[in-house]
Amino acid sequence: MSWVLAIDFGTSNTSAAHRIGPDRVESLPLTHTSNLMPSAVYVDPHGTVSTGEVAVNRATVDPAGYVAAPKAHVAAGTVPVRGHHLPVAAAIAAVLRTVHTRALQAHNNQAPAAVVLTHPEAWSGRELAVLREAATSAGLGGHVSLISEPAPRRSTTPAGTTRRSSRARPSRCSTSAAAPSTSRF
């Protein structure tokens, strides 16, 4: 059966949902206990990458390889790790690959028909290119859509209270074939 994967790669946490058919959308469990996983990445001295809770746990012993929030480095294009500058797309790809792998496991290794990635509404074309590169490196497949996370806009209602409103701008990108679930930098 055809399904769609949506990933919200956040600064602190990542979440995902999958749509099966036209009316069924569910959160995707990303750990044994939660639908959220930390967006963190850990690179060991040999270049092997861990993500999520494993990354957080490894950082307690060796903080030099820890990147708590790869998304915060998108504008810079690189993130400092172990005295080197790692392309931030590689760190993001590791998190996306983890989510994609868990989604595939939930769907008997059947690839999704489409993948949707969220991004901040204010991101520039350069920042979106980093996300597209990460999607390609993560092996998310050929049909990836980028959808902006609407920035909250405050307006005053007739009652004098504020409310939040927003809009979304979809864009599309193509990615290449799947990458392995274990990364080395």
GICOR-V197484 format. One record per residue. RES is the residue in one small letter. OMEGA is omega as a letter, one per 30 degrees, with the letter a starting at -180 (999 if undefined). Layout:
<<RES OMEGA> <RES OMEGA>>
This chain:
<<m l> <s l> <w a> <v l> <l l> <a a> <i l> <d l> <f a> <g l> <t a> <s a> <n l> <t l> <s a> <a l> <a l> <h l> <r l> <i a> <g a> <p a> <d a> <r l> <v a> <e l> <s l> <l l> <p a> <l l> <t l> <h a> <t a> <s l> <n l> <l l> <m l> <p l> <s a> <a l> <v l> <y l> <v a> <d a> <p a> <h l> <g l> <t a> <v l> <s a> <t l> <g a> <e l> <v l> <a l> <v a> <n a> <r l> <a l> <t l> <v a> <d a> <p a> <a a> <g a> <y l> <v a> <a a> <a l> <p a> <k a> <a a> <h a> <v a> <a a> <a l> <g l> <t l> <v l> <p l> <v l> <r l> <g l> <h l> <h a> <l l> <p a> <v l> <a l> <a l> <a l> <i l> <a l> <a l> <v l> <l l> <r l> <t l> <v a> <h l> <t l> <r l> <a l> <l l> <q l> <a a> <h l> <n l> <n l> <q a> <a l> <p l> <a l> <a l> <v l> <v l> <l l> <t l> <h l> <p a> <e a> <a a> <w l> <s l> <g l> <r l> <e l> <l l> <a l> <v l> <l l> <r l> <e l> <a l> <a l> <t a> <s a> <a l> <g a> <l l> <g a> <g a> <h a> <v l> <s l> <l a> <i a> <s l> <e a> <p l> <a a> <p l> <r a> <r l> <s a> <t l> <t l> <p a> <a l> <g l> <t l> <t l> <r l> <r l> <s a> <s l> <r l> <a l> <r l> <p l> <s a> <r l> <c l> <s l> <t a> <s a> <a a> <a l> <a l> <p a> <s l> <t a> <s l> <r l> <f 999>>
